[in-house]
Amino acid sequence: MGPEPRLDEALRALAGHGRQGRVPAAVDIRRRGDTRRRRRRTASAALGVVLVGLLGAGAVLARPTGGSDSLPVGPAGPTTPPAAASATPDAAGTSGSPSNDPLLSGRRQVTIVRAAEQSGGLSLLADGRLAEVDGDEGRQLFVVTPQGPGTYLVRAAERGGEPTDSCWEVRSSGSQPLRVVAATCAPEEPRQQFTIVRDGQRGGAPTYAISSQSAYLQNSPTRGLILEELGDAPLTTRFRLVDNGAAPG
């Protein structure tokens, strides 16, 4: 509706009031206008609150339970990492944990025999060689003492009540294979530091691989006990340690 019709209506209303002798005062007209505006604002605000409430309720009802927006309650996996293995792998791909092995503690004296044999054992002979014997010749009791991570000093136990100071040592002889001989114990000597790793079992007893600087103690049918690097060949000689009581003090 344009401004001219509204003006005509206002004039007619004013004329009507004039005929009745009642012309509203300007103050009354202003008060009535203010009242109508407040009512319209109040009604608009109430309508806005209702619409917001309806929209919020609709959003809650529309959200799927357990959907991708759900917060995780906790981690999906274990909260503590599994314990790391303390085993030291050997050339055969198996592993052992000699750190708590009493036979490798330096407190027990042991005989050392090839796992494949039922009799005989390793002995330091009178000429100083480490050999395999079937009798009681030489020194056949040894004390395996830890020297560092995975390395050991192999000392001959006392003989006839007298302590010995003889230890295993790797010795080379020209073009001949490496061998183990008796030498005065020197724990700082690298050639006297042997790696002994639990490697499988035989007859219910653990077996061990013995090496020095990647050369393994092996039994050769023609040359006896020698040390040789395996390369691509499998390890064929393992040993058993047989407990013979407390080490001499």
C-alpha positions as a Python dict, from the first residue, in 0.01 Angstrom:
ca = {
    (1, 'M'): (0, 0, 0),
    (2, 'G'): (144, 343, -98),
    (3, 'P'): (181, 652, 118),
    (4, 'E'): (-121, 840, -25),
    (5, 'P'): (-391, 585, 75),
    (6, 'R'): (-240, 566, 426),
    (7, 'L'): (-258, 946, 455),
    (8, 'D'): (-626, 943, 346),
    (9, 'E'): (-704, 680, 609),
    (10, 'A'): (-531, 883, 879),
    (11, 'L'): (-722, 1200, 781),
    (12, 'R'): (-1054, 1018, 783),
    (13, 'A'): (-981, 871, 1122),
    (14, 'L'): (-882, 1212, 1254),
    (15, 'A'): (-1202, 1359, 1112),
    (16, 'G'): (-1401, 1084, 1278),
    (17, 'H'): (-1249, 1154, 1612),
    (18, 'G'): (-1313, 1521, 1558),
    (19, 'R'): (-1682, 1455, 1503),
    (20, 'Q'): (-1691, 1253, 1820),
    (21, 'G'): (-1504, 1532, 2001),
    (22, 'R'): (-1217, 1297, 2100),
    (23, 'V'): (-878, 1357, 1942),
    (24, 'P'): (-608, 1141, 2104),
    (25, 'A'): (-327, 1333, 2258),
    (26, 'A'): (18, 1300, 2099),
    (27, 'V'): (148, 1139, 2416),
    (28, 'D'): (-120, 867, 2400),
    (29, 'I'): (-46, 799, 2033),
    (30, 'R'): (329, 764, 2106),
    (31, 'R'): (266, 534, 2407),
    (32, 'R'): (41, 307, 2205),
    (33, 'G'): (303, 286, 1927),
    (34, 'D'): (577, 198, 2176),
    (35, 'T'): (358, -73, 2332),
    (36, 'R'): (290, -232, 1994),
    (37, 'R'): (664, -233, 1907),
    (38, 'R'): (760, -397, 2242),
    (39, 'R'): (499, -668, 2188),
    (40, 'R'): (630, -738, 1839),
    (41, 'R'): (996, -764, 1966),
    (42, 'T'): (891, -992, 2254),
    (43, 'A'): (698, -1217, 2019),
    (44, 'S'): (989, -1229, 1772),
    (45, 'A'): (1239, -1317, 2046),
    (46, 'A'): (1017, -1596, 2181),
    (47, 'L'): (973, -1735, 1832),
    (48, 'G'): (1352, -1733, 1783),
    (49, 'V'): (1409, -1927, 2108),
    (50, 'V'): (1153, -2189, 2006),
    (51, 'L'): (1312, -2230, 1661),
    (52, 'V'): (1662, -2269, 1809),
    (53, 'G'): (1535, -2534, 2052),
    (54, 'L'): (1363, -2724, 1772),
    (55, 'L'): (1671, -2713, 1552),
    (56, 'G'): (1895, -2839, 1839),
    (57, 'A'): (1659, -3125, 1918),
    (58, 'G'): (1647, -3220, 1552),
    (59, 'A'): (2026, -3229, 1532),
    (60, 'V'): (2049, -3456, 1836),
    (61, 'L'): (1784, -3692, 1700),
    (62, 'A'): (1946, -3699, 1358),
    (63, 'R'): (2296, -3794, 1492),
    (64, 'P'): (2352, -4172, 1454),
    (65, 'T'): (2451, -4349, 1775),
    (66, 'G'): (2815, -4473, 1772),
    (67, 'G'): (2893, -4296, 1445),
    (68, 'S'): (3226, -4164, 1328),
    (69, 'D'): (3187, -3854, 1547),
    (70, 'S'): (3185, -4057, 1869),
    (71, 'L'): (3483, -3994, 2096),
    (72, 'P'): (3701, -4300, 2165),
    (73, 'V'): (3682, -4431, 2520),
    (74, 'G'): (4042, -4554, 2526),
    (75, 'P'): (4321, -4686, 2307),
    (76, 'A'): (4240, -4979, 2085),
    (77, 'G'): (4551, -5175, 2178),
    (78, 'P'): (4755, -5249, 2490),
    (79, 'T'): (4890, -4951, 2677),
    (80, 'T'): (5223, -5110, 2763),
    (81, 'P'): (5463, -5237, 2510),
    (82, 'P'): (5553, -5593, 2524),
    (83, 'A'): (5876, -5678, 2703),
    (84, 'A'): (6180, -5688, 2479),
    (85, 'A'): (6353, -6025, 2446),
    (86, 'S'): (6691, -6044, 2617),
    (87, 'A'): (6800, -6340, 2408),
    (88, 'T'): (7109, -6324, 2194),
    (89, 'P'): (7061, -6481, 1848),
    (90, 'D'): (7324, -6723, 1726),
    (91, 'A'): (7432, -6832, 1381),
    (92, 'A'): (7167, -7101, 1366),
    (93, 'G'): (6887, -6846, 1401),
    (94, 'T'): (6782, -6960, 1749),
    (95, 'S'): (6836, -6774, 2069),
    (96, 'G'): (6913, -6818, 2435),
    (97, 'S'): (6931, -6612, 2751),
    (98, 'P'): (7249, -6711, 2940),
    (99, 'S'): (7244, -6408, 3170),
    (100, 'N'): (7062, -6606, 3443),
    (101, 'D'): (7219, -6944, 3363),
    (102, 'P'): (7397, -7075, 3676),
    (103, 'L'): (7639, -7275, 3462),
    (104, 'L'): (7762, -6948, 3307),
    (105, 'S'): (7778, -6754, 3633),
    (106, 'G'): (8138, -6830, 3735),
    (107, 'R'): (8012, -7007, 4049),
    (108, 'R'): (7990, -7365, 3915),
    (109, 'Q'): (8251, -7598, 3771),
    (110, 'V'): (8143, -7791, 3464),
    (111, 'T'): (8257, -8053, 3220),
    (112, 'I'): (8201, -7974, 2853),
    (113, 'V'): (8098, -8251, 2615),
    (114, 'R'): (7981, -8256, 2259),
    (115, 'A'): (7603, -8279, 2245),
    (116, 'A'): (7618, -8562, 1990),
    (117, 'E'): (7843, -8779, 2211),
    (118, 'Q'): (7739, -8997, 2505),
    (119, 'S'): (8085, -9018, 2664),
    (120, 'G'): (8410, -8828, 2670),
    (121, 'G'): (8461, -8457, 2713),
    (122, 'L'): (8688, -8162, 2644),
    (123, 'S'): (9023, -8151, 2821),
    (124, 'L'): (9329, -7929, 2831),
    (125, 'L'): (9609, -8182, 2776),
    (126, 'A'): (9964, -8170, 2907),
    (127, 'D'): (10090, -8017, 2581),
    (128, 'G'): (9833, -7736, 2619),
    (129, 'R'): (9595, -7842, 2343),
    (130, 'L'): (9217, -7852, 2393),
    (131, 'A'): (9108, -8197, 2281),
    (132, 'E'): (8827, -8446, 2322),
    (133, 'V'): (8916, -8746, 2543),
    (134, 'D'): (8744, -9060, 2665),
    (135, 'G'): (8953, -9104, 2982),
    (136, 'D'): (9055, -8883, 3273),
    (137, 'E'): (9369, -8729, 3124),
    (138, 'G'): (9422, -8357, 3134),
    (139, 'R'): (9209, -8094, 3304),
    (140, 'Q'): (8842, -8148, 3235),
    (141, 'L'): (8673, -7922, 3489),
    (142, 'F'): (8615, -7559, 3385),
    (143, 'V'): (8466, -7245, 3537),
    (144, 'V'): (8285, -7018, 3289),
    (145, 'T'): (8305, -6660, 3418),
    (146, 'P'): (8117, -6363, 3262),
    (147, 'Q'): (8344, -6088, 3126),
    (148, 'G'): (8104, -5862, 2938),
    (149, 'P'): (7779, -5873, 2737),
    (150, 'G'): (7772, -6233, 2615),
    (151, 'T'): (8146, -6298, 2659),
    (152, 'Y'): (8312, -6538, 2904),
    (153, 'L'): (8650, -6646, 3035),
    (154, 'V'): (8687, -7025, 3048),
    (155, 'R'): (8925, -7113, 3332),
    (156, 'A'): (9050, -7459, 3426),
    (157, 'A'): (8934, -7550, 3776),
    (158, 'E'): (9181, -7647, 4050),
    (159, 'R'): (9358, -7979, 4022),
    (160, 'G'): (9469, -8190, 4314),
    (161, 'G'): (9361, -7917, 4555),
    (162, 'E'): (9582, -7660, 4384),
    (163, 'P'): (9420, -7369, 4199),
    (164, 'T'): (9521, -7322, 3836),
    (165, 'D'): (9574, -7008, 3635),
    (166, 'S'): (9512, -7162, 3294),
    (167, 'C'): (9242, -7033, 3059),
    (168, 'W'): (9129, -7106, 2708),
    (169, 'E'): (9294, -6894, 2440),
    (170, 'V'): (9259, -6892, 2062),
    (171, 'R'): (9589, -6959, 1887),
    (172, 'S'): (9681, -6952, 1519),
    (173, 'S'): (9961, -7155, 1360),
    (174, 'G'): (10042, -7044, 1008),
    (175, 'S'): (9811, -7205, 757),
    (176, 'Q'): (9671, -7445, 1015),
    (177, 'P'): (9318, -7394, 1151),
    (178, 'L'): (9265, -7189, 1465),
    (179, 'R'): (9280, -7393, 1784),
    (180, 'V'): (9216, -7349, 2157),
    (181, 'V'): (9515, -7390, 2388),
    (182, 'A'): (9597, -7330, 2755),
    (183, 'A'): (9739, -6987, 2843),
    (184, 'T'): (9792, -6781, 3156),
    (185, 'C'): (9459, -6619, 3239),
    (186, 'A'): (9435, -6259, 3117),
    (187, 'P'): (9073, -6139, 3120),
    (188, 'E'): (9158, -5832, 2910),
    (189, 'E'): (9304, -6050, 2630),
    (190, 'P'): (9051, -6059, 2339),
    (191, 'R'): (9166, -6411, 2240),
    (192, 'Q'): (9046, -6537, 2578),
    (193, 'Q'): (8699, -6392, 2546),
    (194, 'F'): (8454, -6653, 2420),
    (195, 'T'): (8089, -6616, 2327),
    (196, 'I'): (7875, -6897, 2468),
    (197, 'V'): (7510, -6900, 2362),
    (198, 'R'): (7237, -7142, 2461),
    (199, 'D'): (7126, -7299, 2134),
    (200, 'G'): (6858, -7567, 2144),
    (201, 'Q'): (6855, -7880, 2359),
    (202, 'R'): (6929, -8250, 2341),
    (203, 'G'): (6783, -8517, 2567),
    (204, 'G'): (6604, -8251, 2768),
    (205, 'A'): (6930, -8065, 2846),
    (206, 'P'): (7025, -7729, 2692),
    (207, 'T'): (7300, -7718, 2433),
    (208, 'Y'): (7543, -7433, 2364),
    (209, 'A'): (7734, -7285, 2073),
    (210, 'I'): (8089, -7168, 2155),
    (211, 'S'): (8268, -6910, 1940),
    (212, 'S'): (8539, -6644, 1936),
    (213, 'Q'): (8534, -6348, 1700),
    (214, 'S'): (8276, -6521, 1471),
    (215, 'A'): (8485, -6843, 1454),
    (216, 'Y'): (8293, -7137, 1605),
    (217, 'L'): (8438, -7430, 1798),
    (218, 'Q'): (8372, -7733, 1577),
    (219, 'N'): (8475, -8096, 1570),
    (220, 'S'): (8658, -8201, 1257),
    (221, 'P'): (8672, -8577, 1191),
    (222, 'T'): (9033, -8543, 1072),
    (223, 'R'): (9171, -8250, 1274),
    (224, 'G'): (8982, -8267, 1600),
    (225, 'L'): (8860, -7948, 1771),
    (226, 'I'): (8916, -7639, 1560),
    (227, 'L'): (8772, -7288, 1529),
    (228, 'E'): (8632, -7188, 1192),
    (229, 'E'): (8397, -6932, 1046),
    (230, 'L'): (8074, -7080, 920),
    (231, 'G'): (8006, -6862, 618),
    (232, 'D'): (7697, -7013, 457),
    (233, 'A'): (7748, -7351, 626),
    (234, 'P'): (7526, -7455, 918),
    (235, 'L'): (7656, -7495, 1271),
    (236, 'T'): (7718, -7868, 1326),
    (237, 'T'): (7882, -7885, 1671),
    (238, 'R'): (7709, -7793, 1994),
    (239, 'F'): (7805, -7870, 2350),
    (240, 'R'): (7648, -7961, 2682),
    (241, 'L'): (7768, -7818, 3012),
    (242, 'V'): (7747, -8073, 3293),
    (243, 'D'): (7732, -7934, 3647),
    (244, 'N'): (8004, -8072, 3879),
    (245, 'G'): (7937, -7869, 4189),
    (246, 'A'): (8046, -7533, 4326),
    (247, 'A'): (8351, -7368, 4174),
    (248, 'P'): (8663, -7370, 4392),
    (249, 'G'): (8700, -7056, 4598),
}
